Amino acid sequence: MPDQWVPPDAAMVAEQLKLHDRAMSASSCGITIADALHDDVPLIYINEAFTRLTGYTPGETLGRNCRFLQQDDRDQPELLTLRIALHDHRDCKIVIRNYRKDGILFWNELFTSPIFDDRGRLTHFVGIQTDVTDRVNAQAELLRRKQALEQALDELRETQAMLIHSEKMNALGQMVAGVAHEINNPVSFINSNLYSLRNTMHDLTGAYDELEALLKSSGGADQTAAAAAVRAAHDLDFLIDDVDDLLKSSMGGLSRIKKIVDALRTFSHLDEAELKISDLATDIQSTLEIARLELKDRVKVVLELERLPPIKCYPAELNQVFLNLIVNAAQAIEGSGTLTIRGHDEGDHVRLDFIDTGKGMPPEVMANIFHPFYTTKPVGVGTGLGLAISKKIVEAHGGHIFCESSITTGDEEGMAIVILLSPR
Ligand SMILES: Cc1cc2nc3c(=O)[nH]c(=O)nc-3n(C[C@H](O)[C@H](O)[C@H](O)COP(=O)(O)O)c2cc1C
């Protein structure tokens, strides 16, 4: 049998109310009660912690809606959540910006709850306010640090990738320079041997002609006929011409090899890993020689390199930039087109334009092309590092590199990568 309920006496009720009062006063959180039957839901109770938190006394708050704590900062999305919860008579927890009486901002974690009477009618709302400024600031700081760490990680990844790439380029440069050096010696002696061979051939044919003439002058008609028959039987006239042609074309081929070897040596500039005065036009020409395979016959190269002042630079590094730009331009040109390399002395700096008549780039591509790992080439074709490394190299030289669309060359229009370099 449950105990029968006995009505409490008045003294006990008064004692319990006092206890609730003391408990509310002792709370370290703000506690507020608002009148839900009144249109603007005014406050009818605030505890001492609310005054400590906000600086407002009961005299300054009772009878007012609590929104005054928001001052002019009313455009907070969380307020909509609160409004809906109050309207629907539901509990609600939000964190919003509030302002103390002295104007100082604090982050308020506000919990509101509806209070119903015995008949289930809404009469009041209770609100509990907690200052969570330290927590919010700590979270913001944590987020800031996380973002900084993520950014540092990204930069580390980029630097690592670029280091690997430039290590590869260095190794390649060393190999190229080594091979060029090794080829240089045999090419030189083959060249000189071919010259000697050509002279020897001249001497030999001269001597043969002399012998033949001697035979003709000293002998009779038979000997002259025999000499002519030998000449005809061995097709000597053709052989002599053919040997000369063969020697000429071999020497032409050899001078082509020599040009490539010289270009390889200039391009790799391995003996010049330090800052040195360099001639950009020569550097660009030697780089073009290296890129010949990429350009083939389909990309016409127009060089407009008017007298450029010497530049103090790391030539091997700048050549890497030139090679990147030339290869990119060649790849941007579908079918045939023109690559114009234009150089101007603009006083305090030299401007180099690498203009191609390729299909151009939409603005979103232009905005990203210097970002590491960004590539428009198919997977496996481009690393997305070429232009990022070029940018690093140019900037390490105190220069600038950027992209410009719609540059006119002759009667064509193209897109240009522009480099500005100071002679220093
Ligand atoms: C009991 C109670 C306590 C509240 N306490 C706060 C408070 O500490 N800070 C605040 O910015 N809003 C507080 N509010 C919310 C505002 O009084 C108001 O409901 C809110 O700004 C949305 O309404 P509005 O758009 O009419 O201003 C409280 C609301 C209630 C019912």
PDBQT file of the ligand as one rigid body, heavy atoms in Angstrom, charges set to zero:
ROOT
HETATM    1  C1  LIG A 501      14.676  32.229 -20.220  1.00  0.00    +0.000 C 
HETATM    2  C2  LIG A 501      15.395  32.856 -21.346  1.00  0.00    +0.000 A 
HETATM    3  C3  LIG A 501      16.716  33.236 -21.207  1.00  0.00    +0.000 A 
HETATM    4  C4  LIG A 501      17.415  33.822 -22.264  1.00  0.00    +0.000 A 
HETATM    5  N1  LIG A 501      18.719  34.182 -22.104  1.00  0.00    +0.000 NA
HETATM    6  C5  LIG A 501      19.378  34.752 -23.108  1.00  0.00    +0.000 A 
HETATM    7  C6  LIG A 501      20.719  35.143 -22.943  1.00  0.00    +0.000 A 
HETATM    8  O1  LIG A 501      21.363  34.949 -21.946  1.00  0.00    +0.000 OA
HETATM    9  N2  LIG A 501      21.344  35.721 -24.004  1.00  0.00    +0.000 N 
HETATM   10  C7  LIG A 501      20.693  35.956 -25.190  1.00  0.00    +0.000 A 
HETATM   11  O2  LIG A 501      21.311  36.503 -26.091  1.00  0.00    +0.000 OA
HETATM   12  N3  LIG A 501      19.429  35.578 -25.369  1.00  0.00    +0.000 NA
HETATM   13  C8  LIG A 501      18.743  35.005 -24.346  1.00  0.00    +0.000 A 
HETATM   14  N4  LIG A 501      17.443  34.611 -24.536  1.00  0.00    +0.000 N 
HETATM   15  C9  LIG A 501      16.840  34.726 -25.861  1.00  0.00    +0.000 C 
HETATM   16  C10 LIG A 501      16.173  36.044 -26.165  1.00  0.00    +0.000 C 
HETATM   17  O3  LIG A 501      15.416  36.445 -25.078  1.00  0.00    +0.000 OA
HETATM   18  C11 LIG A 501      15.298  35.905 -27.391  1.00  0.00    +0.000 C 
HETATM   19  O4  LIG A 501      14.385  34.870 -27.176  1.00  0.00    +0.000 OA
HETATM   20  C12 LIG A 501      16.125  35.640 -28.632  1.00  0.00    +0.000 C 
HETATM   21  O5  LIG A 501      16.912  36.783 -28.882  1.00  0.00    +0.000 OA
HETATM   22  C13 LIG A 501      15.215  35.350 -29.852  1.00  0.00    +0.000 C 
HETATM   23  O6  LIG A 501      14.198  36.220 -29.977  1.00  0.00    +0.000 OA
HETATM   24  P1  LIG A 501      14.197  37.637 -30.787  1.00  0.00    +0.000 P 
HETATM   25  O7  LIG A 501      14.458  37.344 -32.167  1.00  0.00    +0.000 OA
HETATM   26  O8  LIG A 501      12.803  38.176 -30.526  1.00  0.00    +0.000 OA
HETATM   27  O9  LIG A 501      15.236  38.463 -30.132  1.00  0.00    +0.000 OA
HETATM   28  C14 LIG A 501      16.745  34.043 -23.487  1.00  0.00    +0.000 A 
HETATM   29  C15 LIG A 501      15.416  33.645 -23.632  1.00  0.00    +0.000 A 
HETATM   30  C16 LIG A 501      14.746  33.053 -22.579  1.00  0.00    +0.000 A 
HETATM   31  C17 LIG A 501      13.309  32.637 -22.741  1.00  0.00    +0.000 C 
ENDROOT
TORSDOF 0
